[in-house]
Amino acid sequence: MRLSLDHGEAMDAAVLPREFFDGPVEEVAPALLGHVISHRTPEGEVAARLTEVEAYAGPLDPASHAYRGRTRRNEVMFGPPGHVYVYFTYGMHFCMNLVCGPDGTSMAVLLRAGEIIEGEDIARARRPRSTVRDLARGPARLCQALGVAREQNGLDVCTPGGEMTVLRGEPADPDLIRNGPRTGVNGAKEVPWRFWIDGDPTVSPYRPHVPRQRRNITAGK
């Protein structure tokens, strides 16, 4: 699949409306599969067809950044749907979410993986040692390929002609959508809110949360 990313009326009509995101997170997440996130930067435009996502249900979800309430870090999650929530993790990576649900509910969908369908040369320059399959295979890689960092936190993806938009692609075949436990989370790790397109090579490998083990140092050894 390839999109023609010219910026005329047809492109503006392809932007998903805010109503698309204004629903239960466990429904919005799988519905995003097959649609396209596009980011315009001075280097050019890169777009990725979404192949893997994870849902997080705000204060009802122990795995959510909003579980313990509103902070400076997660403030965007408590705003209206259709905005980008970007966070920094492990002291080295950015990850990107799309806020959904009614204003104030702090639900969000983590974008875990995608297939680069436009701007591959730009994505390769940002990730020079990656294969085509791995350019956006994982949430940090997706951000790197799209050129997403802290500056994109809070962007509105529902405004035609905006810096970042979510475009109407080809929704994933329902028979190919799979779900299972979320990757690398500690709280509520059994919740099956990771959704992906079965058989797509850009889907990231599943990694359960592994608690860090503290070394037991015995005196005299």
N, C-alpha and C positions, 0 to 999 in steps of 0.2 A: 504494500500500500504506500502511495505517495500523495501528498497534498500539494496543491499549488498555492503557495503562501504569498500571493499578491494581496495588497491591502485595500481592495475595493469593497463595494457593497456586498458581494458574495461572501467575502471573508468575514465581514462584520456580522452577517446573518448566521455564520457558523459558530459564533461564540455561544456556549451554553448559558442559558439565563439563570438568574439567581435562584429561581424557583427549583431548579434541578438540585441544588445543594440544601434546600430548606426541607429536610426530611430526616427520618431516623438514620443514624450513621451506619447501621448494619445493612441498610437498603441502598444508601448512596454509594457506599464503597464498591460493591460488585457492579453497580450500574456504571461506574467510571471506567471499567475495563473496556478497552477498545477505543476510548476517546483520547484526545491528544492535548498535551500541555505544550505551549509554545512560549518562548522567552526571547524578546528582542533586546539586543545589546549593541553597543557601538561596533563590535566585531561582525555582527550579523544576527540572523535568527536561527535558533535551533528548536526543533520540535520532536517530541517523543510520544509514541503510542503507548498508553499505559497497559502493562501486562500483569502487574502485581501491586496490591494495596493492602493496608491494614486499618481496621476501624477502632476508634477509641471513644468511649462514651462519657467523657468529662467526670463530674463528681461522683458518678455511679460506678466508676471503673478504676480499681486500684492501680492499673497499669498506665493510666492517663496522667499527663503532666498537670491536669487541672483537678486531680483527685482531692488535693488538700486546699483548694481554693485559688483565688486570683493572686497573681504575682506580677512583677514587672516582666518576667520572662514569658509568661503564658497569656498576657493580657489580650493578645489578638484573638485567642480562642474564645473569649467571652463576648466578642463582637458579632456582627451580622455574618451570615453565611456567604461563601464565595470569596473569602480572603485567604491569603497565604500566611501560614504560621511556620517560620523557619527557626530552628534551634541548633545550637552547637553541642556536639557530644564527644565524649572521650578526649576532649582537648585538641581535636584535630579535624573533625568532620562536621559538615552542615547536613541537616535533613529537612525535608519539606512536607508540610501537611496542608490540606485544604479544609477550612472550617466549614462545618455544615450544621444543620438543625436550626431551630429558632434562635434569634439573638439572645445571648445570655446563657445558653445551655452548654457551651464550651466543648462540643463534640468536634472531632476532626478525623480526617482520613490521611494516614501516612502514605506517601507515594513511594513504593519500594522498588519498582523496576519498570523499565520501558524499552521500546525499540526506537532508536533514532531514525526518523523518517525524513527529516529535513535538516540541513546544516551539518552533515556528517563530517565535512572537512574541518569545521570549527570545533566540533566535539572531539575529533581526533587530536587537534592541536592542544586541547585542554587535558586530554588523557592519552598522551602519545604512545604509551606502552600497552594499550588495550586492544583486544580484538574487537571486531564489529559487534559480536554478541555481548561483550563485556562493557561496552561504552557506558551503558546506563543500567547495569545489572546489579542492583543494590541501591539503597536510598542515598548513600553518600556519593556513589558514582553518578547517580542520576542528577544530583545537584551540581556536581563538577561538570558534567557534560552540558548541562543547560546554563551554566554560569550563574548559579544561584548561591547567594551568601546572605549575610546578615542584612544587607541593604534591601533585600527583597521582602523582608518580613513586613506583613501588613498589606501587601499589594492586593488590589481588587482584580480578580480574574474574570469578572463578568462584564467589564467595560470594553466594548468594541474599540479597537485601536490602541488598547492599553499595552503597557510594557510586557505583561504576562497575561495570557488568556488560556482558557480551556475550551478547545474546539470540538465540535461534533464530529466524531469519527465514525467508525463502523462498530456498533456495540458488539461485544463478544458473544459468540454463540452460547446460549444458556447451557447447552449440553456439555460445553467445555469448561465452564466455570467450576472451580474446586474451592473448598475452604478447609481450614485447619487451624491449629494453634498458632498464636502470634509468635514472631521470632524474637528470641533474646530478652523476653520480659520476665520479671520475677512475680509481680502480683497478677492474679487472675490469668495465669499462664495457660489454663485449660480452655479458655474462651476461644472458640473456633472462628475468629474474625479476621484471619488472614485469607485473602481471596486472590486467586490467580487463574490465568488461562492455561489449562492443561496442555502440555506438550510444547509450549512456547519456549524457545531456547534462551530467551532473555530473563526468564523468571529466576530469582536468586535461590540458592540452596537453603533449606530450612536448618536453622541453628537454635536449639533450645537454650534457655538461660542456664549458665553454669556459674554458681556462686564462687566468688574468689575464696580460696582456701588460705587461712592464716597459718604460717609456718610455726610449728611447735618446737621451739628451741630449748633443749634440755641442758642445764648447766653441766659443764665439763665435757660436752661433746661438740 
